[in-house]
Amino acid sequence: MTRVLTALVLIPVVIGLLFYAPPLAVRAALALAALLCLRECLNIVRAMGVEPFGPAAFAAGAVLILTSVPMGPYLIGVTVLLMMLTLDRTRHQTALTAVSTTLFAVIYTCGPFALARELHEMSPHWLFAPLLVNWVGDSSAMYVGKAIGRHKLAPTVSPGKTWEGTIASFVLGSAVGAGYLHYVLPDANLLFVLGFAAVSNVAGQLGDLSESVLKRGAKMKDSGELLPGHGGMLDRMDGALFAFPAAFLYLTAAMWM
């Protein structure tokens, strides 16, 4: 029940932001969500015994989302900055690990939100659809998995997930996402929006499993306790962190075809 109540509060807030808030407010909200995910990811890194460059990571993440800096120069600049920060550390044997894990945390959590900003600028519907696909998919997987799930999907990574739930997530999430896009964008080809929804769902499920790998490596059940019934922000957005890039690449590829 707590999980449902949290969702009932968050979903209207997200819809209001995406469709009615000014662009600057949307960008600020995306940055806030990304930095909350980044904070929890850095805590996972610390639980693995590595001390990342926290302040530098937050600064780099904010720049990535709030500006339109080209990715190539950005990555080079952040890497150089992190290498410079290693000069102030005495444990030189962990310098490379600290740099690489910090860079990973920033790209993993903030990079997708930068692409989410791009999706929103194309149309709020292109950003909302991957979220909708994953919301429906997550709920379908949970309830169908509990009801009829018999075959474990990845028992060493996420013991609760089943193939039955995964299939339900794909079918129902893709159908609802495609139906939504076909309704709000009637000129869009039905097969195209179905492909968009399917790609978003598959990517989202892989994102969920990937975060589970990180948490298992850190011996953590949840990334945080920010959202009652859901865990942390990273637990709630793990699927979207893969779905946003997949959706963006799908649309970008379609423009080139």
C-alpha positions as CSV (number, residue, x, y, z in Angstrom):
1,M,0.0,0.0,0.0
2,T,2.9,2.4,0.8
3,R,4.3,1.8,-2.7
4,V,1.0,2.6,-4.3
5,L,0.4,5.8,-2.2
6,T,3.9,7.0,-3.1
7,A,3.2,6.5,-6.8
8,L,-0.2,8.2,-6.5
9,V,1.6,11.3,-5.2
10,L,4.6,11.2,-7.6
11,I,2.8,10.5,-10.9
12,P,0.7,13.7,-10.9
13,V,3.7,15.8,-10.0
14,V,5.7,14.3,-12.9
15,I,2.9,14.9,-15.3
16,G,2.4,18.5,-14.2
17,L,6.1,19.2,-14.5
18,L,6.5,17.6,-18.0
19,F,3.5,19.2,-19.6
20,Y,2.8,22.4,-17.8
21,A,6.0,23.7,-16.2
22,P,8.3,26.1,-18.1
23,P,11.4,24.6,-19.7
24,L,13.7,26.0,-17.0
25,A,11.7,24.3,-14.3
26,V,11.8,21.0,-16.2
27,R,15.5,21.2,-16.5
28,A,15.9,22.0,-12.8
29,A,13.6,19.0,-11.9
30,L,15.7,16.7,-14.1
31,A,18.9,18.0,-12.5
32,L,17.5,17.4,-9.0
33,A,16.4,13.8,-9.8
34,A,19.8,13.1,-11.5
35,L,21.8,14.4,-8.5
36,L,19.7,12.4,-6.1
37,C,20.5,9.3,-8.2
38,L,24.1,10.3,-8.3
39,R,24.2,10.7,-4.5
40,E,22.9,7.2,-4.0
41,C,25.3,5.8,-6.7
42,L,28.2,7.3,-4.9
43,N,27.0,5.7,-1.7
44,I,27.1,2.3,-3.5
45,V,30.6,3.1,-4.6
46,R,31.6,3.8,-1.0
47,A,30.0,0.6,0.2
48,M,32.3,-1.2,-2.2
49,G,35.3,0.3,-0.3
50,V,36.1,3.2,-2.8
51,E,36.0,6.9,-1.9
52,P,34.9,8.8,-4.9
53,F,35.3,12.5,-5.6
54,G,31.9,13.6,-4.3
55,P,31.8,17.4,-4.8
56,A,33.5,17.2,-8.2
57,A,30.9,14.5,-9.2
58,F,28.0,16.8,-8.3
59,A,29.5,19.8,-10.1
60,A,30.1,17.7,-13.2
61,G,26.6,16.2,-13.1
62,A,24.9,19.6,-12.8
63,V,26.9,21.0,-15.7
64,L,26.0,18.1,-17.9
65,I,22.2,18.5,-17.3
66,L,21.9,22.3,-16.9
67,T,24.0,23.2,-19.9
68,S,24.3,22.0,-23.5
69,V,28.1,21.3,-23.4
70,P,29.3,18.9,-26.2
71,M,29.8,15.4,-24.8
72,G,33.3,14.9,-26.1
73,P,35.0,18.0,-24.6
74,Y,32.9,17.5,-21.4
75,L,34.2,13.9,-20.9
76,I,37.8,15.0,-21.5
77,G,37.5,18.0,-19.2
78,V,35.9,16.0,-16.3
79,T,38.6,13.3,-16.7
80,V,41.4,15.8,-16.5
81,L,39.8,17.5,-13.5
82,L,39.5,14.2,-11.6
83,M,43.1,13.3,-12.4
84,M,44.2,16.7,-11.0
85,L,42.2,16.0,-7.8
86,T,44.2,12.7,-7.3
87,L,47.3,14.9,-6.6
88,D,45.8,15.8,-3.2
89,R,45.4,12.2,-2.1
90,T,47.9,10.1,-0.2
91,R,46.5,6.7,-1.2
92,H,47.9,6.7,-4.8
93,Q,47.2,3.0,-5.3
94,T,43.4,3.8,-5.3
95,A,43.7,6.9,-7.5
96,L,42.6,5.2,-10.8
97,T,39.7,3.4,-9.1
98,A,38.5,6.7,-7.5
99,V,38.6,8.5,-10.9
100,S,37.0,5.7,-12.9
101,T,34.2,5.1,-10.4
102,T,33.4,8.8,-10.1
103,L,33.3,9.2,-13.8
104,F,31.1,6.2,-14.1
105,A,28.7,7.4,-11.5
106,V,28.3,10.8,-13.3
107,I,27.7,9.3,-16.7
108,Y,25.5,6.5,-15.5
109,T,23.2,8.7,-13.5
110,C,23.4,12.2,-15.1
111,G,24.0,11.3,-18.7
112,P,20.5,9.8,-19.2
113,F,18.9,12.8,-17.7
114,A,20.7,15.1,-20.2
115,L,19.2,13.0,-22.9
116,A,15.8,13.2,-21.2
117,R,16.1,17.0,-21.5
118,E,16.6,16.5,-25.3
119,L,13.6,14.2,-25.5
120,H,11.5,16.8,-23.7
121,E,12.6,19.5,-26.1
122,M,11.4,17.3,-29.0
123,S,8.1,16.8,-27.3
124,P,7.0,16.1,-23.7
125,H,5.3,13.0,-25.0
126,W,8.6,11.5,-26.1
127,L,9.9,11.9,-22.5
128,F,6.7,10.8,-20.8
129,A,6.2,7.6,-22.9
130,P,9.4,5.8,-21.6
131,L,8.4,6.6,-18.1
132,L,4.9,5.3,-18.7
133,V,6.2,2.2,-20.3
134,N,8.4,1.4,-17.3
135,W,5.8,2.3,-14.7
136,V,3.3,-0.1,-16.4
137,G,6.0,-2.7,-17.0
138,D,7.3,-2.6,-13.4
139,S,3.8,-3.0,-12.0
140,S,2.9,-5.8,-14.5
141,A,6.1,-7.7,-13.7
142,M,5.5,-7.4,-9.9
143,Y,1.9,-8.5,-9.9
144,V,2.1,-11.2,-12.6
145,G,5.4,-12.5,-11.2
146,K,3.8,-12.9,-7.7
147,A,0.7,-14.5,-9.1
148,I,2.0,-17.0,-11.6
149,G,5.8,-16.6,-11.6
150,R,7.6,-19.9,-11.6
151,H,10.8,-19.5,-13.6
152,K,13.5,-17.3,-12.2
153,L,15.0,-14.7,-14.6
154,A,18.3,-14.0,-12.9
155,P,18.4,-15.7,-9.5
156,T,22.0,-14.6,-8.7
157,V,21.2,-10.9,-9.5
158,S,17.5,-10.4,-8.6
159,P,15.9,-13.5,-7.1
160,G,12.4,-12.0,-7.1
161,K,12.2,-11.5,-10.9
162,T,10.7,-14.2,-13.1
163,W,10.4,-14.8,-16.8
164,E,6.6,-14.6,-16.5
165,G,6.8,-11.1,-15.0
166,T,9.3,-10.1,-17.6
167,I,7.1,-11.1,-20.4
168,A,4.1,-9.4,-18.8
169,S,6.2,-6.3,-18.5
170,F,7.2,-6.3,-22.1
171,V,3.7,-7.0,-23.5
172,L,1.7,-4.7,-21.3
173,G,4.3,-1.9,-21.0
174,S,4.8,-1.9,-24.8
175,A,1.1,-2.0,-25.5
176,V,0.2,0.9,-23.2
177,G,3.2,3.0,-24.3
178,A,2.3,2.5,-28.0
179,G,-1.4,3.1,-27.4
180,Y,-0.6,6.4,-25.5
181,L,1.7,7.6,-28.3
182,H,-0.7,6.7,-31.0
183,Y,-3.4,8.6,-29.2
184,V,-1.5,11.8,-28.5
185,L,0.5,11.7,-31.8
186,P,-2.1,10.3,-34.3
187,D,0.1,11.0,-37.3
188,A,2.9,8.8,-36.0
189,N,3.1,5.3,-37.6
190,L,1.7,2.7,-35.3
191,L,4.6,0.3,-35.9
192,F,7.1,3.1,-35.2
193,V,5.6,3.9,-31.8
194,L,5.2,0.2,-31.0
195,G,9.0,-0.2,-31.7
196,F,9.7,2.9,-29.5
197,A,7.7,1.5,-26.6
198,A,9.2,-2.0,-27.0
199,V,12.8,-0.6,-27.0
200,S,12.1,1.5,-24.0
201,N,10.7,-1.5,-22.1
202,V,13.6,-3.8,-22.9
203,A,16.1,-1.1,-22.0
204,G,14.3,-0.4,-18.8
205,Q,14.3,-4.0,-17.7
206,L,18.0,-4.3,-18.4
207,G,18.5,-1.1,-16.4
208,D,16.7,-2.6,-13.5
209,L,18.9,-5.7,-13.5
210,S,22.0,-3.7,-14.0
211,E,21.4,-1.6,-10.8
212,S,20.7,-4.8,-9.0
213,V,24.2,-6.0,-9.9
214,L,25.7,-2.8,-8.4
215,K,23.7,-3.2,-5.2
216,R,24.5,-6.9,-4.8
217,G,28.2,-6.0,-5.2
218,A,27.8,-3.5,-2.4
219,K,25.7,-5.9,-0.3
220,M,22.8,-3.3,-0.3
221,K,19.1,-4.1,-0.7
222,D,18.0,-0.6,-1.7
223,S,20.0,2.4,-2.9
224,G,18.3,4.6,-0.4
225,E,15.1,5.3,1.6
226,L,13.9,8.5,-0.1
227,L,10.7,7.1,-1.5
228,P,8.6,5.0,0.9
229,G,7.8,1.6,-0.6
230,H,10.2,2.1,-3.5
231,G,13.6,2.6,-1.8
232,G,15.8,5.3,-3.2
233,M,15.6,7.6,-6.2
234,L,18.0,5.3,-8.0
235,D,15.8,2.3,-7.3
236,R,12.9,4.2,-8.9
237,M,14.8,5.5,-11.9
238,D,17.1,2.6,-12.7
239,G,15.0,1.5,-15.6
240,A,14.7,5.0,-16.9
241,L,18.5,5.5,-16.9
242,F,18.6,2.9,-19.7
243,A,15.2,3.7,-21.3
244,F,16.0,7.4,-21.9
245,P,19.2,6.8,-24.0
246,A,17.4,3.9,-25.8
247,A,14.5,6.2,-26.7
248,F,16.7,9.0,-27.7
249,L,18.8,6.7,-30.0
250,Y,15.7,5.2,-31.5
251,L,14.3,8.6,-32.4
252,T,17.7,9.9,-33.6
253,A,18.2,6.8,-35.8
254,A,14.7,7.3,-37.3
255,M,15.6,10.9,-38.3
256,W,18.6,9.6,-40.2
257,M,16.7,7.0,-42.1
